């Protein structure tokens, strides 16, 4: 596609989440830029009190400590994550990746279509792959909490992602993958209809 630098997240390909991780960051460049790639990237964030902080966003395993000073051997085995990713990609192959992408998009389209018929619910994302945003008639955080109490994980409230935008309070970001069944979609629709 002509890009000089490509970054992405590959966690969903062969690596199951466990308490929020591990993730598989993908970072690639053209051959002529390899010597310019950083060994680690730091990101800026905020803590729960709103204070500015910095976190190690991308690094090689245990890069930030000296091996002889380490007090713990509990860490992510990045080699295992890379192997799982590689095995998954190899088993799928190019045709499998394309089929998987189609399944993801079809699940998202089915989910969006089913949710859009609920009175007061509007799909605001015009183009999407497997994530889209809904506008709800009430605060999305409250809706997510009410649905979670029923055992339904509906998505992420827009207010969490855009805290400074009052319009985002009624936004709900929903994702659908190849793992979403017709029964899952029906359960979400019925639960959301009940909460609203």
Backbone as ProteinMPNN parsed JSONL, in Angstrom:
{"seq_chain_A": "XXXXXXXXXXXXXXXXXXXXXXXXXXXXXXXXXXXXXXXXXXXXXXXXXXXXXXXXXXXXXXXXXXXXXXXXXXXXXXXXXXXXXXXXXXXXXXXXXXXXXXXXXXXXXXXXXXXXXXXXXXXXXXXXXXXXXXXXXXXXXXXXXXXXXXXXXXXXXXXXXXXXXXXXXXXXXXXXXXXXXXXXXXXXXXXXXXXX", "coords_chain_A": {"N_chain_A": [[0.814, -1.204, 0.0], [2.153, 1.113, 0.056], [3.035, 2.442, 2.366], [5.392, 3.974, 4.618], [5.813, 3.564, 7.323], [4.225, 1.356, 9.533], [1.813, 0.681, 11.985], [0.042, -1.255, 14.425], [-2.438, -3.266, 16.14], [-2.293, -6.534, 17.186], [-3.432, -8.298, 18.96], [-5.877, -9.703, 18.937], [-5.45, -11.722, 17.2], [-4.804, -14.747, 17.741], [-4.087, -14.473, 20.45], [-5.428, -14.645, 23.553], [-7.191, -12.497, 25.803], [-6.188, -11.696, 29.127], [-6.963, -10.505, 32.03], [-6.691, -7.92, 30.923], [-4.491, -8.061, 29.199], [-2.019, -10.094, 27.533], [-0.945, -7.733, 25.005], [-0.325, -7.458, 21.465], [1.674, -5.56, 19.97], [2.198, -4.216, 16.784], [4.753, -3.143, 14.689], [6.252, -1.826, 11.994], [8.598, -1.034, 9.403], [9.879, 0.297, 6.304], [12.775, -1.219, 4.864], [14.908, 0.652, 4.742], [14.479, 2.296, 6.94], [14.831, 0.874, 9.251], [17.025, 1.05, 11.053], [16.437, 3.381, 12.332], [14.344, 2.912, 14.027], [12.825, 3.146, 17.203], [13.793, 1.642, 20.359], [12.067, 1.615, 22.422], [8.877, 3.041, 23.257], [7.333, 5.769, 24.79], [4.297, 6.702, 26.308], [1.852, 9.274, 26.925], [-0.405, 9.792, 29.602], [-3.238, 9.962, 31.885], [-3.704, 9.739, 35.394], [-6.082, 8.342, 37.795], [-6.704, 10.544, 39.278], [-6.436, 12.588, 37.571], [-3.881, 13.498, 37.108], [-0.98, 14.143, 35.151], [0.891, 11.625, 33.514], [3.458, 9.258, 32.526], [3.853, 6.358, 30.539], [5.293, 3.173, 29.749], [4.853, 2.346, 26.603], [5.55, 0.755, 24.411], [7.872, -1.756, 24.353], [10.734, -3.913, 24.433], [10.8, -7.13, 25.989], [11.198, -6.867, 29.471], [12.939, -4.761, 29.189], [13.295, -2.374, 30.513], [14.455, -2.783, 32.994], [17.36, -3.791, 34.857], [18.743, -6.887, 34.349], [20.158, -8.269, 36.43], [19.224, -6.943, 38.638], [16.568, -7.429, 38.851], [13.55, -8.128, 40.582], [11.496, -9.788, 40.233], [10.181, -12.492, 38.402], [7.901, -12.614, 37.04], [6.357, -11.997, 34.239], [5.286, -10.929, 30.963], [5.549, -13.326, 28.493], [6.932, -12.522, 25.765], [7.878, -13.861, 23.555], [6.263, -16.15, 23.446], [3.777, -14.967, 22.941], [4.271, -13.887, 20.393], [4.736, -16.25, 19.0], [2.218, -17.543, 19.204], [0.661, -15.716, 17.765], [1.895, -15.946, 15.249], [1.421, -18.666, 14.624], [-1.389, -18.671, 14.502], [-1.825, -16.841, 12.368], [-0.532, -18.247, 10.33], [-2.049, -20.601, 10.149], [-4.527, -19.534, 9.355], [-3.9, -18.222, 6.929], [-3.759, -16.324, 3.813], [-6.266, -16.424, 2.477], [-7.905, -17.259, 4.566], [-7.703, -15.112, 6.367], [-8.981, -13.149, 4.89], [-11.589, -14.267, 4.763], [-12.19, -14.247, 7.482], [-12.214, -11.485, 7.983], [-14.44, -10.752, 6.454], [-16.435, -12.142, 7.853], [-16.335, -10.778, 10.32], [-17.142, -8.198, 9.536], [-19.719, -8.738, 8.521], [-20.993, -9.614, 10.876], [-20.932, -7.247, 12.354], [-22.522, -5.585, 10.734], [-25.019, -6.938, 10.857], [-25.505, -6.674, 13.602], [-25.605, -3.86, 13.944], [-27.791, -3.252, 12.264], [-29.842, -4.617, 13.601], [-29.883, -3.311, 16.09], [-30.53, -0.721, 15.361], [-33.259, -0.596, 14.936], [-34.453, -0.268, 17.345], [-36.464, 1.929, 19.151], [-35.379, 5.282, 19.37], [-32.687, 4.712, 19.178], [-29.821, 5.3, 17.306], [-27.661, 4.614, 14.635], [-24.649, 6.104, 14.258], [-22.279, 5.943, 12.897], [-21.194, 5.956, 9.682], [-19.513, 4.492, 7.946], [-17.861, 1.508, 8.595], [-15.848, -1.146, 10.027], [-15.736, -3.439, 12.039], [-16.554, -2.161, 14.302], [-18.792, 0.213, 15.614], [-20.618, 3.266, 16.262], [-23.275, 4.12, 18.406], [-26.018, 6.358, 18.966], [-27.705, 6.927, 21.844], [-30.887, 7.338, 23.557], [-30.435, 8.106, 26.145], [-28.027, 8.5, 28.857], [-25.076, 6.787, 28.139], [-23.278, 5.488, 29.872], [-24.789, 4.762, 32.13], [-26.541, 2.992, 30.878], [-24.784, 0.972, 30.014], [-23.903, 0.029, 32.51], [-26.344, -0.941, 33.568], [-26.923, -2.957, 31.738], [-24.702, -4.609, 32.11], [-25.225, -5.54, 34.654], [-27.129, -7.366, 34.047], [-25.668, -9.27, 32.861], [-24.849, -8.715, 30.298], [-22.542, -7.545, 28.087], [-22.261, -4.629, 26.629], [-20.704, -2.712, 25.295], [-18.536, 0.165, 24.957], [-18.927, 3.162, 26.742], [-19.239, 6.32, 25.18], [-18.488, 8.591, 26.613], [-16.327, 7.822, 28.172], [-14.251, 7.701, 26.353], [-14.233, 10.21, 25.148], [-14.122, 12.418, 27.214], [-14.397, 15.201, 27.428], [-16.366, 16.007, 25.757], [-19.613, 16.797, 25.723], [-21.646, 15.74, 24.096], [-20.891, 13.155, 23.713], [-21.733, 11.656, 25.834], [-24.083, 10.239, 25.45], [-23.337, 8.376, 23.641], [-22.529, 5.13, 22.425], [-20.097, 2.75, 21.913], [-19.898, -0.032, 19.947], [-18.763, -3.325, 19.347], [-18.395, -6.019, 17.067], [-17.55, -9.333, 16.35], [-16.269, -12.286, 14.654], [-17.003, -14.077, 16.534], [-19.48, -13.44, 17.497], [-22.752, -14.462, 17.748], [-26.016, -15.055, 16.186], [-27.804, -15.385, 18.258], [-26.504, -14.001, 20.312], [-26.693, -11.385, 19.347], [-29.464, -11.05, 19.354], [-29.946, -11.267, 22.124], [-28.611, -8.972, 23.038], [-30.094, -6.958, 21.767], [-32.681, -7.35, 22.902], [-32.114, -6.916, 25.635], [-31.12, -4.277, 25.618], [-33.327, -2.918, 24.621], [-35.066, -3.325, 26.773], [-33.746, -1.911, 28.846], [-33.754, 0.675, 27.878]], "CA_chain_A": [[0.0, 0.0, 0.0], [3.039, 2.264, -0.076], [3.343, 3.113, 3.636], [6.765, 3.889, 5.121], [5.742, 3.048, 8.695], [2.919, 0.761, 9.821], [1.617, 0.232, 13.36], [-1.267, -1.85, 14.615], [-2.624, -4.135, 17.299], [-2.566, -7.874, 16.714], [-3.83, -9.15, 20.088], [-7.019, -10.579, 18.64], [-5.021, -12.798, 16.319], [-4.089, -15.822, 18.41], [-3.771, -14.202, 21.856], [-6.6, -14.343, 24.361], [-6.961, -11.518, 26.868], [-6.148, -12.19, 30.495], [-6.863, -9.334, 32.91], [-6.278, -6.734, 30.18], [-3.28, -8.23, 28.389], [-1.04, -9.248, 26.848], [-1.259, -7.228, 23.678], [0.719, -7.72, 20.479], [1.875, -4.366, 19.154], [2.883, -4.439, 15.508], [5.462, -1.929, 14.294], [7.104, -2.206, 10.876], [9.008, 0.043, 8.507], [10.65, -0.116, 5.136], [14.135, -1.629, 5.218], [15.812, 1.799, 4.905], [14.213, 2.992, 8.201], [14.952, -0.042, 10.391], [18.01, 1.551, 12.021], [15.866, 4.547, 13.022], [13.234, 2.504, 14.896], [13.174, 3.213, 18.628], [13.693, 0.405, 21.136], [10.914, 1.738, 23.308], [8.039, 4.224, 23.079], [6.621, 6.182, 25.998], [3.047, 7.382, 26.032], [1.345, 10.154, 27.979], [-1.743, 9.421, 30.063], [-3.665, 10.599, 33.127], [-4.116, 8.787, 36.415], [-7.483, 8.507, 38.198], [-6.855, 11.882, 39.854], [-6.248, 13.562, 36.505], [-2.489, 13.936, 37.024], [-0.249, 13.712, 33.962], [1.864, 10.573, 33.755], [4.033, 8.627, 31.347], [3.878, 4.9, 30.642], [6.033, 2.493, 28.703], [3.83, 1.88, 25.675], [6.098, -0.316, 23.601], [9.258, -2.07, 24.709], [11.024, -5.33, 24.402], [10.564, -7.738, 27.299], [12.076, -6.548, 30.592], [13.972, -3.857, 28.717], [13.445, -1.216, 31.377], [15.143, -3.116, 34.239], [18.605, -4.514, 34.68], [18.482, -8.295, 34.639], [20.699, -8.685, 37.725], [18.511, -6.219, 39.699], [15.151, -7.78, 38.788], [13.027, -8.758, 41.789], [10.361, -10.622, 39.882], [10.268, -13.138, 37.095], [6.541, -12.689, 36.516], [6.232, -11.029, 33.152], [4.708, -11.469, 29.745], [6.492, -14.002, 27.617], [6.659, -11.948, 24.451], [8.14, -14.887, 22.546], [5.074, -16.991, 23.364], [2.742, -14.172, 22.258], [4.64, -13.814, 18.98], [4.541, -17.58, 18.435], [0.776, -17.762, 19.064], [0.242, -14.858, 16.658], [2.425, -16.534, 14.011], [0.693, -19.911, 14.361], [-2.748, -18.3, 14.097], [-1.762, -16.266, 11.017], [-0.142, -19.304, 9.392], [-3.193, -21.491, 9.965], [-5.551, -18.846, 8.574], [-3.427, -17.934, 5.574], [-4.34, -15.129, 3.201], [-7.698, -16.634, 2.229], [-8.574, -17.31, 5.867], [-7.774, -13.74, 6.902], [-10.045, -12.461, 4.142], [-12.877, -14.803, 5.232], [-12.373, -13.747, 8.85], [-12.593, -10.075, 7.872], [-15.828, -10.712, 5.964], [-17.293, -12.576, 8.965], [-16.38, -9.677, 11.278], [-17.968, -7.11, 8.994], [-21.111, -9.197, 8.47], [-21.525, -9.609, 12.246], [-21.148, -5.852, 12.732], [-23.686, -5.089, 9.982], [-26.215, -7.548, 11.456], [-25.71, -6.081, 14.924], [-26.029, -2.472, 13.747], [-29.15, -3.264, 11.712], [-30.779, -5.06, 14.64], [-29.974, -2.297, 17.142], [-31.074, 0.534, 14.832], [-34.724, -0.605, 14.936], [-34.93, 0.068, 18.695], [-36.836, 3.346, 19.181], [-34.443, 6.191, 20.025], [-31.302, 4.303, 18.928], [-29.384, 5.688, 15.965], [-26.282, 4.282, 14.262], [-24.074, 7.357, 13.748], [-21.107, 5.643, 12.074], [-21.633, 5.645, 8.326], [-18.63, 3.458, 7.405], [-17.18, 0.823, 9.691], [-15.438, -2.533, 9.792], [-16.469, -4.239, 13.023], [-16.947, -1.306, 15.429], [-19.622, 1.34, 15.206], [-21.102, 4.076, 17.378], [-24.717, 4.373, 18.502], [-26.506, 7.449, 19.815], [-28.809, 6.43, 22.662], [-31.733, 8.42, 24.079], [-30.039, 8.419, 27.511], [-26.605, 8.37, 29.165], [-24.573, 5.459, 27.781], [-22.635, 4.845, 31.03], [-25.854, 4.127, 32.896], [-27.057, 1.869, 30.089], [-23.765, -0.083, 30.073], [-23.955, -0.54, 33.865], [-27.585, -1.708, 33.706], [-26.795, -4.17, 30.934], [-23.703, -5.46, 32.76], [-25.9, -6.181, 35.782], [-27.89, -8.476, 33.472], [-24.724, -10.178, 32.229], [-24.681, -8.351, 28.892], [-21.491, -6.557, 27.862], [-22.792, -3.951, 25.45], [-19.725, -1.891, 24.595], [-17.867, 1.206, 25.733], [-19.599, 4.457, 26.668], [-18.451, 7.357, 24.522], [-17.969, 9.526, 27.599], [-15.009, 7.355, 28.627], [-13.266, 7.986, 25.316], [-14.232, 11.642, 24.875], [-14.697, 12.989, 28.432], [-14.626, 16.644, 27.317], [-17.419, 16.244, 24.769], [-20.921, 16.454, 26.317], [-22.452, 14.946, 23.156], [-20.443, 11.762, 23.769], [-22.348, 10.968, 26.976], [-25.131, 9.334, 24.971], [-22.763, 7.527, 22.593], [-22.098, 3.792, 22.819], [-19.281, 2.112, 20.886], [-20.196, -1.458, 19.946], [-17.91, -4.125, 18.469], [-18.871, -7.368, 16.764], [-16.518, -10.132, 15.682], [-16.731, -13.585, 14.17], [-17.482, -14.851, 17.691], [-20.836, -13.004, 17.831], [-23.778, -15.283, 17.095], [-27.341, -14.438, 16.059], [-28.386, -15.404, 19.604], [-25.872, -12.902, 21.039], [-27.285, -10.139, 18.844], [-30.839, -11.005, 19.866], [-29.881, -11.0, 23.559], [-28.251, -7.552, 23.193], [-31.251, -6.145, 21.346], [-33.742, -7.453, 23.914], [-31.669, -6.289, 26.878], [-31.043, -2.832, 25.404], [-34.709, -2.434, 24.522], [-35.596, -3.302, 28.123], [-33.097, -0.852, 29.633], [-34.167, 1.984, 27.361]], "C_chain_A": [[0.857, 1.268, 0.0], [3.41, 2.972, 1.215], [4.809, 2.936, 4.007], [6.81, 3.256, 6.498], [4.331, 2.524, 8.929], [2.889, 0.329, 11.279], [0.224, -0.349, 13.487], [-1.289, -2.703, 15.862], [-3.032, -5.507, 16.79], [-3.04, -8.822, 17.792], [-4.909, -10.143, 19.698], [-6.646, -11.732, 17.716], [-4.162, -13.767, 17.117], [-3.776, -15.624, 19.875], [-5.03, -13.816, 22.615], [-6.252, -13.348, 25.453], [-6.985, -12.2, 28.225], [-5.908, -10.996, 31.402], [-6.29, -8.127, 32.172], [-5.046, -6.9, 29.324], [-3.023, -9.694, 28.198], [-1.556, -8.779, 25.488], [-0.081, -7.502, 22.753], [0.826, -6.499, 19.583], [2.666, -4.706, 17.905], [3.477, -3.113, 15.047], [6.438, -2.326, 13.199], [7.436, -0.978, 10.036], [9.631, -0.562, 7.254], [12.075, -0.403, 5.605], [15.04, -0.427, 5.519], [15.6, 2.553, 6.22], [14.452, 2.128, 9.439], [15.914, 0.483, 11.452], [17.502, 2.77, 12.796], [14.727, 4.186, 13.965], [13.664, 2.582, 16.361], [13.04, 1.848, 19.299], [12.542, 0.429, 22.108], [10.169, 3.026, 22.988], [7.343, 4.516, 24.399], [5.373, 6.945, 25.584], [2.626, 8.236, 27.208], [-0.073, 9.751, 28.331], [-2.105, 10.261, 31.27], [-4.029, 9.52, 34.12], [-5.545, 9.097, 36.846], [-7.752, 9.871, 38.826], [-6.629, 12.979, 38.829], [-4.828, 14.077, 36.374], [-1.824, 13.331, 35.789], [0.781, 12.649, 34.337], [2.356, 9.991, 32.452], [4.122, 7.129, 31.579], [4.712, 4.338, 29.496], [5.014, 1.813, 27.795], [4.313, 0.712, 24.836], [7.541, -0.539, 24.035], [9.486, -3.557, 24.497], [10.909, -5.853, 25.831], [11.633, -7.344, 28.314], [13.174, -5.557, 30.221], [14.282, -2.752, 29.721], [14.092, -1.534, 32.727], [16.447, -3.831, 33.923], [18.396, -5.938, 35.176], [18.965, -8.698, 36.032], [20.003, -7.997, 38.897], [17.026, -6.585, 39.76], [14.726, -8.5, 40.071], [11.864, -9.683, 41.492], [10.614, -11.27, 38.535], [8.885, -13.316, 36.492], [6.391, -11.596, 35.465], [5.607, -11.723, 31.953], [5.809, -12.137, 28.934], [6.199, -13.538, 26.195], [6.922, -12.951, 23.331], [6.941, -15.797, 22.351], [3.943, -16.262, 22.636], [3.022, -14.113, 20.757], [4.424, -15.161, 18.295], [3.056, -17.867, 18.207], [0.218, -16.954, 17.892], [0.652, -15.491, 15.325], [1.68, -17.812, 13.636], [-0.708, -19.593, 13.844], [-2.753, -17.767, 12.658], [-1.441, -17.342, 9.972], [-1.312, -20.243, 9.109], [-4.301, -20.843, 9.132], [-5.12, -18.668, 7.124], [-4.147, -16.72, 5.002], [-5.85, -15.277, 2.981], [-8.479, -16.653, 3.532], [-8.722, -15.941, 6.502], [-8.883, -12.966, 6.2], [-11.424, -12.945, 4.594], [-13.198, -14.288, 6.63], [-12.822, -12.289, 8.84], [-14.047, -9.936, 7.419], [-16.79, -11.105, 7.092], [-17.431, -11.477, 10.014], [-17.315, -8.576, 10.785], [-19.441, -7.505, 8.927], [-21.744, -9.19, 9.857], [-21.815, -8.184, 12.694], [-22.374, -5.274, 12.022], [-24.99, -5.638, 10.553], [-26.548, -6.892, 12.789], [-26.223, -4.655, 14.793], [-27.456, -2.399, 13.227], [-30.17, -3.622, 12.786], [-30.962, -3.997, 15.717], [-30.652, -1.023, 16.647], [-32.598, 0.559, 14.803], [-35.304, -0.327, 16.318], [-35.27, 1.55, 18.709], [-35.827, 4.182, 19.982], [-32.982, 5.851, 19.797], [-30.96, 4.633, 17.479], [-27.94, 5.258, 15.759], [-25.693, 5.535, 13.627], [-22.847, 7.133, 12.873], [-21.577, 5.207, 10.69], [-20.816, 4.521, 7.696], [-17.884, 2.821, 8.563], [-16.768, -0.573, 9.252], [-16.167, -3.414, 10.784], [-16.768, -3.471, 14.307], [-17.748, -0.138, 14.885], [-20.135, 2.045, 16.458], [-22.601, 4.28, 17.262], [-24.957, 5.642, 19.297], [-27.739, 6.905, 20.522], [-29.649, 7.589, 23.159], [-31.405, 8.796, 25.527], [-28.553, 8.16, 27.698], [-26.114, 6.943, 28.957], [-23.922, 4.755, 28.967], [-23.658, 4.119, 31.883], [-26.422, 2.907, 32.197], [-26.084, 0.696, 30.166], [-23.789, -0.762, 31.442], [-25.192, -1.416, 34.053], [-27.514, -3.017, 32.92], [-25.784, -5.141, 31.555], [-24.312, -6.196, 33.946], [-26.74, -7.374, 35.326], [-26.979, -9.501, 32.786], [-24.5, -9.914, 30.75], [-23.618, -7.258, 28.794], [-21.783, -5.869, 26.536], [-21.759, -3.183, 24.653], [-19.124, -0.876, 25.534], [-18.641, 2.511, 25.61], [-18.689, 5.507, 26.049], [-17.842, 8.353, 25.479], [-16.617, 9.117, 28.162], [-13.923, 7.723, 27.636], [-13.133, 9.476, 25.021], [-14.839, 12.379, 26.07], [-15.014, 14.479, 28.343], [-15.733, 17.002, 26.34], [-18.766, 15.83, 25.352], [-21.796, 15.593, 25.408], [-22.094, 13.462, 23.227], [-21.1, 10.975, 24.896], [-23.423, 9.974, 26.554], [-24.644, 8.396, 23.876], [-22.307, 6.195, 23.18], [-21.336, 3.178, 21.648], [-19.451, 0.605, 21.019], [-19.254, -2.16, 18.966], [-18.543, -5.492, 18.266], [-17.776, -8.085, 15.994], [-17.13, -11.431, 15.169], [-17.276, -14.45, 15.29], [-18.919, -14.502, 18.072], [-21.846, -13.821, 17.025], [-25.081, -14.5, 16.954], [-28.026, -14.372, 17.415], [-27.809, -14.277, 20.462], [-26.488, -11.565, 20.635], [-28.694, -9.981, 19.383], [-30.861, -10.68, 21.361], [-29.537, -9.526, 23.817], [-29.424, -6.66, 22.852], [-32.327, -6.16, 22.411], [-33.36, -6.756, 25.213], [-31.625, -4.78, 26.747], [-32.436, -2.227, 25.309], [-35.332, -2.322, 25.921], [-35.031, -2.175, 28.971], [-33.556, 0.529, 29.187], [-35.65, 2.216, 27.581]], "O_chain_A": [[0.323, 2.376, -0.052], [4.051, 4.022, 1.164], [5.401, 1.888, 3.75], [7.731, 2.501, 6.812], [3.353, 3.177, 8.564], [3.822, -0.313, 11.76], [-0.678, 0.024, 12.738], [-0.28, -2.844, 16.554], [-4.005, -5.633, 16.047], [-3.057, -10.034, 17.577], [-4.854, -11.307, 20.095], [-7.46, -12.626, 17.482], [-2.939, -13.629, 17.164], [-3.238, -16.536, 20.503], [-5.629, -12.775, 22.346], [-5.136, -13.358, 25.972], [-7.72, -13.165, 28.436], [-4.777, -10.525, 31.528], [-5.485, -7.387, 32.737], [-4.588, -5.91, 28.754], [-3.81, -10.497, 28.701], [-2.477, -9.36, 24.913], [1.034, -7.749, 23.214], [0.149, -6.412, 18.558], [3.68, -5.4, 17.967], [2.793, -2.09, 15.018], [7.366, -3.093, 13.455], [6.666, -0.02, 9.967], [9.871, -1.766, 7.17], [12.516, 0.12, 6.629], [15.847, -0.48, 6.447], [16.442, 3.369, 6.595], [14.29, 2.606, 10.562], [15.631, 0.365, 12.644], [18.088, 3.144, 13.812], [14.192, 5.065, 14.641], [14.754, 2.13, 16.712], [12.263, 1.003, 18.853], [12.088, -0.619, 22.568], [10.764, 3.989, 22.503], [6.823, 3.608, 25.047], [5.39, 7.729, 24.635], [2.994, 7.962, 28.351], [-0.859, 9.405, 27.449], [-1.365, 11.173, 31.64], [-4.599, 8.496, 33.745], [-6.159, 10.023, 36.315], [-8.901, 10.305, 38.899], [-6.629, 14.162, 39.168], [-4.584, 15.005, 35.603], [-2.066, 12.178, 35.431], [1.459, 12.765, 35.358], [1.754, 10.198, 31.399], [4.429, 6.682, 32.684], [4.823, 4.939, 28.428], [4.389, 0.824, 28.18], [3.555, -0.223, 24.58], [8.334, 0.401, 24.074], [8.545, -4.343, 24.396], [10.922, -5.068, 26.779], [12.828, -7.472, 28.049], [14.222, -5.518, 30.866], [15.406, -2.253, 29.771], [14.263, -0.625, 33.538], [16.609, -4.406, 32.846], [17.926, -6.155, 36.293], [18.25, -9.401, 36.746], [20.171, -8.421, 40.04], [16.307, -6.099, 40.633], [15.441, -9.364, 40.579], [11.306, -10.295, 42.402], [11.195, -10.66, 37.638], [8.711, -14.08, 35.542], [6.309, -10.411, 35.791], [5.428, -12.941, 31.938], [6.875, -11.559, 28.723], [5.335, -14.088, 25.512], [6.276, -12.903, 22.285], [6.629, -16.179, 21.223], [3.238, -16.855, 21.819], [2.11, -14.27, 19.946], [3.983, -15.213, 17.147], [2.673, -18.371, 17.151], [-0.601, -17.454, 17.12], [-0.147, -15.561, 14.391], [1.345, -18.02, 12.47], [-1.159, -20.181, 12.861], [-3.57, -18.181, 11.836], [-2.004, -17.347, 8.877], [-1.538, -20.632, 7.964], [-4.936, -21.502, 8.309], [-5.892, -18.934, 6.203], [-5.04, -16.16, 5.639], [-6.616, -14.357, 3.269], [-9.589, -16.125, 3.602], [-9.75, -15.641, 7.108], [-9.631, -12.221, 6.833], [-12.33, -12.134, 4.789], [-14.34, -13.936, 6.923], [-13.709, -11.904, 9.602], [-14.791, -9.103, 7.938], [-17.834, -10.476, 7.267], [-18.521, -11.263, 10.543], [-18.168, -8.09, 11.527], [-20.315, -6.696, 9.24], [-22.903, -8.802, 10.005], [-22.83, -7.934, 13.343], [-23.17, -4.56, 12.631], [-25.958, -4.895, 10.717], [-27.706, -6.591, 13.078], [-27.183, -4.281, 15.468], [-28.247, -1.579, 13.693], [-31.233, -3.007, 12.871], [-32.074, -3.799, 16.207], [-31.284, -0.317, 17.432], [-33.184, 1.632, 14.658], [-36.517, -0.165, 16.455], [-34.436, 2.364, 18.313], [-35.47, 3.842, 21.11], [-32.109, 6.628, 20.185], [-31.699, 4.295, 16.554], [-27.088, 5.508, 16.612], [-26.168, 5.986, 12.585], [-22.417, 8.051, 12.175], [-22.276, 4.203, 10.552], [-21.37, 3.683, 6.985], [-17.336, 3.52, 9.415], [-17.26, -1.108, 8.259], [-17.132, -4.08, 10.411], [-17.191, -4.067, 15.297], [-17.428, 0.424, 13.838], [-20.094, 1.498, 17.56], [-23.131, 4.57, 16.189], [-24.188, 5.967, 20.202], [-28.697, 6.476, 19.88], [-29.171, 8.724, 23.181], [-32.025, 9.703, 26.082], [-27.892, 7.653, 26.791], [-26.665, 6.001, 29.527], [-24.004, 3.531, 29.062], [-23.426, 2.989, 32.312], [-26.746, 1.908, 32.838], [-26.502, -0.445, 30.361], [-23.706, -1.987, 31.529], [-25.107, -2.502, 34.627], [-27.988, -4.055, 33.382], [-25.989, -6.355, 31.527], [-23.959, -7.344, 34.215], [-27.029, -8.278, 36.11], [-27.456, -10.475, 32.203], [-24.016, -10.784, 30.027], [-23.781, -6.174, 29.355], [-21.583, -6.44, 25.464], [-21.921, -3.016, 23.444], [-19.188, -1.026, 26.754], [-18.979, 2.928, 24.502], [-17.501, 5.571, 26.365], [-16.782, 8.912, 25.195], [-15.841, 9.973, 28.587], [-12.797, 8.025, 28.03], [-12.049, 9.951, 24.683], [-15.944, 12.911, 25.968], [-15.83, 14.973, 29.121], [-16.007, 18.182, 26.12], [-19.042, 14.636, 25.469], [-22.601, 14.8, 25.897], [-22.896, 12.609, 22.848], [-21.03, 9.746, 24.909], [-23.645, 8.973, 27.236], [-25.443, 7.699, 23.251], [-21.769, 6.14, 24.286], [-21.853, 3.094, 20.534], [-19.181, 0.034, 22.076], [-18.983, -1.643, 17.882], [-19.152, -6.05, 19.179], [-17.153, -7.515, 15.099], [-18.34, -11.641, 15.242], [-17.941, -15.452, 15.03], [-19.52, -15.198, 18.891], [-21.799, -13.865, 15.796], [-25.234, -13.421, 17.527], [-28.748, -13.416, 17.7], [-28.531, -13.665, 21.249], [-26.768, -10.719, 21.484], [-29.076, -8.895, 19.821], [-31.701, -9.903, 21.814], [-30.109, -8.904, 24.712], [-29.715, -5.707, 23.575], [-32.839, -5.107, 22.791], [-34.188, -6.081, 25.825], [-32.045, -4.068, 27.659], [-32.694, -1.153, 25.852], [-36.034, -1.356, 26.22], [-35.764, -1.547, 29.735], [-33.727, 1.435, 30.003], [-36.173, 3.266, 27.208]]}, "name": "protein", "num_of_chains": 1, "seq": "XXXXXXXXXXXXXXXXXXXXXXXXXXXXXXXXXXXXXXXXXXXXXXXXXXXXXXXXXXXXXXXXXXXXXXXXXXXXXXXXXXXXXXXXXXXXXXXXXXXXXXXXXXXXXXXXXXXXXXXXXXXXXXXXXXXXXXXXXXXXXXXXXXXXXXXXXXXXXXXXXXXXXXXXXXXXXXXXXXXXXXXXXXXXXXXXXXXX"}
